Amino acid sequence: MAGPVRARWLQIGALALSGLILGCRSERSLASETSADLVTIAPDVSDDCRDVGGAVDGARVCWSFDCPNGSCRVERTLPAFAAGSPMGWRCVGAGQERRCTDRKDDASPFSCDKGRCTQQHPRVPDTSEWSCADAAGAALCLERAPAAGVVRAKVDPGFVCGQRSIPGKAPAERVCLDLDPDFPDGRAAGWNCHYEAEPRLARVCLARPTAAVGGACSPPLGCPPGTSCANDVCVPRAAPPTCWLDVDCKTGHCRLGSCVSDL
């Protein structure tokens, strides 16, 4: 009997040890799950909903024929605990499929000096070569060249993409819009941002109050051109972007990737 009993206790000890190891592993897995692909259900009224503006001072907007003037502001649900950096959470998907990721886990940090903050390797839609510009607190990117030597990655779900339409020319370039880009402290209205191409693409934000998507419609900043007011929030059009420059539009005005007739 001694042999079977001893073997049984050895088995129990091994299971206990493995339980401790698996317990530690599950804690690490839980920690990683809290910072990536965290399910955060949103009370969306359509499948066409996005966060707009800054991660801290922005809003969530749905576009639907059931909304007044085509757009509604809905609750922007976020994880119950704070993100690991001032940049905040980045959330994509609608309704039950909404997922939030800590921005520090999938984006480069900002380096700041006297009100000027620079983000090396900023977000772009995929592995192609892109030129980007700030568009009233959103990021508008134009594809310059397809990815060379690598398989083109899936488009970042935070971007919505369309074909650049130039009067008299066939569509040849993709143009993509991110309505919820990174800001040093997650506040779109506190920064005036632009992109610098040399020596490599970088996002630069200057501490300066600016009218932005997702911001309040009321003074002193109000809404930027190309947006409208929905439930006291400045919202853009729902359509995929089709322009990059004013000359792309018959109206002469390209705002947030869409041709608008008036400002």
N, C-alpha and C positions, 0 to 999 in steps of 0.2 A: 504493500500500500504506500510505502514511503515514496517510491518512484513516481506513481501517478499524482500523489498529493504535491510533491515538490514541482512536478511539471506544471500542475494546475496553478500553483502560486507564481511560478515563473511567467506563465501566460498572463495572469492577472497583472503582474508587475509591468510586463511589456505593454499591455493595453493601457495601463495608467500612464506610462511614459509617453506612449504615442498620443494619448489624449492631451497631455501637457503640450507636446510639440504642435499638435493640430490646433490646440487652443490659442497658442501664440500666433500661429499662421493665420487663423481666422480673424484675430484682432488686427493683424496687418492688412488682411484683405478688406475688413470692414473699414479701416482707415482710408484705403484707396478708393473704396466704393463711395465714401462720403465726399470725395473730391472729384469724381468723374462719373458721368452718366447717372446722376442722382435723379430718380423719378420725382417730379414735382407737378402734380396734376393742376391744370389751369381751367377755369370756368369759361372756356371759349364759346363763342356763339357761331363759329364757322371753322372750316379747316384752314382758312387763310388768315392766320394771326401771327404777329411777331412782336417781340420787344423792340422798342424804339428809344433812342437817346442813350443816356448813361446808365450804367448798371445800378447806380444809387439814385439819381434824380430823374430817371426816365419813366416810361409807362409801357403798357401793353395795349395793342390795338388790333381789332379784328375788322376785316372788310367783308361786308355782306349786304345784299339787297334789303335785308331786314333791318339794317341800321339806318338811322337818319343820315341823309346825304352819303350813304354808302359805307360809313365807318363808325365803329363804336370803341370806346375805351372800356376795357375789362380789368378785373383784378390781376395784377402781375404777381403770381405766387412765386415764392422763393423758399429755399431750404430754411429749416428752423434755426440754423446756426450760422454764424458769420463766415464769410469766405476768408481764405488765408492771406489775402493781400487787399490793399485799398481798391484795386481794380474791380473787385466784386465777383459776382456770378455771371456766367454767360449761359443763356438758356435757349434751346431750340426745340422745335416740334410743337404740336398743338394738342390741346385737350389731354387725354390719357397718355399721349406719347411725348409729353413735354419732359425734357431732360436738362439738368443743369450741371455745369462743370465749373470748378474753381478756375478762374482765368490764369492764375499763376501756374497751373498745371499744363496749359496748352498754349501759352503765349509768353513772349519775352517780357521781362520787367522794364519799367521806365527808369532811366537814370536822370535825376533832376539837379539843376544848378540855377539858383536865383530866378525861379519862375519859368525856366525853360526845361522841358522834360523830353527826352528822346527815347524812343523804343526801337532798338535794332531788330531786324527781322520781324517786321509787323505782319499781321495777318493778311493773306492774299487768298483768292478763291481756290487755287489748286497749284500744281507744280509747274504751270506755264510761267512765262515771263510777263510781268504785269507793270503797268504804270497806274498809280493811284492818286487820288485827290480827295480832299475833304469837301463834303457837300452838306453844309448846315448841320454838322454834327454826325453825319453819316459818312461812310467811306465808299467812294465810287472808283472802280478799277476797270481798266481797259486792257485786254489781252494784246500783248505786243508780238509774242511768238509762242507757238505750241511748245510743250515740254520736249526737250531733245535728249535722247539717250535713256529716257526713263518712261515707264508707263504712266500716262496721265492719271493722277489721283482723282477720286470723286470730289465734286465741288463741296467745299465747306458748307454745311447746312445753314450756317448763319448768313450766307450770301444768297441773293436771288439774282439770276442771270437772264440776259436776253441778248438779242443780236443788235448791234449798232446799225441803225438805219439812216443812211445818208441819201438825200434826194438825188436821183439819177444814177446811183451806184448800187450794186448788189451787196447784200450784207456779207461782210467778210470777217468781222471782229466780234468777239464776245465782250459784253460790258456787264459788270456785276456790281450789285449794291449791297452793302452791309449797313443795316439801319441801327446796329447796336455794337459799334466798334469799341476798342479799348480807350480808356482815359486814365490818367495817373491816379486819380482818386475816385473814379467811377462817376464823375459829375460832368456831363456834356456841356452844361451851361457855363461852367467855370473856365473853359479852355477854348482857345482859337488854334486849331490844328492844321497842319499841312504835311506834305510828304516831300522828302528830299531824295533824289535818285543817286547821288554820288557821295562816297565811293560805292555805296550799295543802298538799296531802298531802306529808308528809315521814316518813322512817323514822329513828327515833332509837334509838341503842344506847348503853347505859351499861355501863362496864367492871365486870362483876360475874359471878362463876361461876354457871352456870345449867344445870340438867338439860335436855338437848336431844335431838331426834331425831338419830340417827347417832352419839351419844355412847356412852361405855362404860357397860355395865350395872352395873359395880361401884361401891361407895362411893368418895368421899363424895357424889357427885352422884346416881348411880343413874339410873333411867329416869323420865321424866315420865309423868303419867297419860295413858292413851290409847295407850300404846306397849307393846310386848312385847320380850323379849330373844331375839335370834337371832344365834348365833355371837358372843356377847359385845357385841352392838351393839343399841341401842334402836331399834326399827323401828315405823312406824305401820301401820295397816291399808292394804290395797290398794284398797279400794273408793273410787269418786269421792265427794267431799264432798256431804253432804245437809243439813247443819245449820250454823247461824251462832251461835246462842245456846242455852243450856241449855233454855230454854222450848220450843225446837223439838222436843225429844225427849221421848217418853213416859217414858223412864228418868230424865229430868231432868239428863242429863250429855252435853254436846256437847264432844268432844275431837278436835282436828285435823280438824274437819269431819265427824266420824262420831259417831253416838249410841252410847254405851257403857253397859253395864249396871252396871259396877262400876268403881271407881277404885283 
